[in-house]
């Protein structure tokens, strides 16, 4: 499984790598990190979006936010699952994200055990 993580906070990459270290070592998951929605969209276009299983995107980012990214991904790559990550809990963005096809939500700080259960159902 390939995770495409989109978040403008630089420390997020280390958190994901540490939390998924076992799965990374076993080859169960690969993770691509992007600090902007534009970079992630370019990657998905250039690297066969069919190979990218799941997109995890922060909602609040400069320039293009996570909701705009969600809309563009679902338009061009409707088969991809897209999860929104937010520091604000259930807020006004959830209704819009649902209408755009969001597959789920995670609140910061991310509970990686819960995330793994959602990504790797038994």
C-alpha positions in Angstrom: 0.0 0.0 0.0 1.2 3.5 -0.8 0.4 6.4 1.4 0.5 9.9 -0.1 0.8 12.3 2.9 0.1 16.0 2.3 0.9 18.4 5.1 2.7 21.7 5.3 4.2 20.9 8.7 7.8 19.6 8.3 7.7 17.4 11.4 4.9 15.2 10.1 7.2 13.1 8.0 9.2 12.0 11.0 6.0 11.1 12.9 4.7 8.9 10.0 8.1 7.2 9.5 8.4 6.4 13.2 4.8 5.2 13.5 5.0 3.0 10.4 8.6 1.8 10.8 7.6 -1.9 11.2 5.3 -1.7 8.1 7.9 0.1 6.1 10.6 -2.5 7.0 8.2 -5.3 6.0 7.4 -3.6 2.7 3.7 -3.5 3.6 3.6 0.3 3.1 5.5 3.0 1.3 5.0 6.7 2.1 5.4 9.7 -0.1 5.4 13.1 1.6 4.4 16.4 0.1 4.4 19.9 1.7 1.7 21.3 -0.7 -1.4 20.1 -2.5 0.2 21.2 -5.8 3.2 18.9 -5.3 0.9 16.0 -4.4 -1.3 16.5 -7.5 1.8 16.7 -9.7 3.1 13.4 -8.2 -0.3 11.7 -8.7 -0.3 12.8 -12.4 3.3 11.7 -13.0 3.4 8.5 -11.0 0.3 6.5 -12.1 -2.3 7.3 -9.5 -3.4 3.7 -9.6 -0.3 2.8 -7.6 -1.2 5.3 -4.8 -3.8 3.7 -2.6 -4.6 6.3 0.0 -4.2 10.1 0.3 -4.0 11.6 3.8 -4.2 15.4 3.6 -4.2 18.2 6.1 -7.2 20.5 5.5 -5.5 23.8 6.4 -2.6 24.6 4.1 -1.5 27.7 2.3 -2.3 28.2 -1.3 -4.4 25.2 -2.2 -6.1 23.7 0.9 -6.9 20.1 1.6 -10.6 20.5 0.4 -9.5 21.8 -3.0 -7.0 18.9 -3.2 -9.8 16.4 -2.3 -12.0 17.8 -5.0 -9.3 17.6 -7.7 -8.2 14.1 -6.7 -11.7 12.8 -6.7 -12.3 14.4 -10.2 -9.2 12.9 -11.8 -8.6 9.7 -9.7 -12.0 8.8 -8.2 -10.7 5.3 -7.3 -8.3 6.8 -4.7 -9.4 6.9 -1.0 -8.8 10.4 0.5 -8.8 11.0 4.2 -8.7 14.5 5.7 -6.5 15.3 8.7 -7.4 18.3 10.9 -6.4 19.9 14.2 -9.9 21.3 14.7 -12.2 18.2 15.2 -15.5 18.1 13.6 -15.9 21.6 12.2 -17.5 23.3 9.3 -15.1 21.7 6.8 -16.5 18.2 7.4 -19.8 18.8 5.7 -18.0 20.2 2.6 -15.5 17.3 2.6 -18.3 14.8 2.8 -20.0 16.4 -0.2 -16.7 16.2 -2.1 -16.3 12.4 -1.4 -14.0 12.3 1.6 -13.5 8.7 2.8 -12.8 9.6 6.4 -11.2 11.9 9.0 -8.4 11.9 11.5 -7.9 14.5 14.2 -4.4 15.8 15.1 -2.5 14.7 16.9 -3.1 11.5 14.9 -3.8 8.3 16.8 -1.6 6.1 14.7 -3.0 2.9 16.1 -6.5 4.0 15.0 -5.1 5.0 11.6 -3.5 1.7 11.1 -6.7 -0.2 12.0 -8.5 1.8 9.3 -5.8 1.3 6.8 -5.1 -2.4 7.5 -8.5 -3.9 8.5 -8.1 -7.4 9.9 
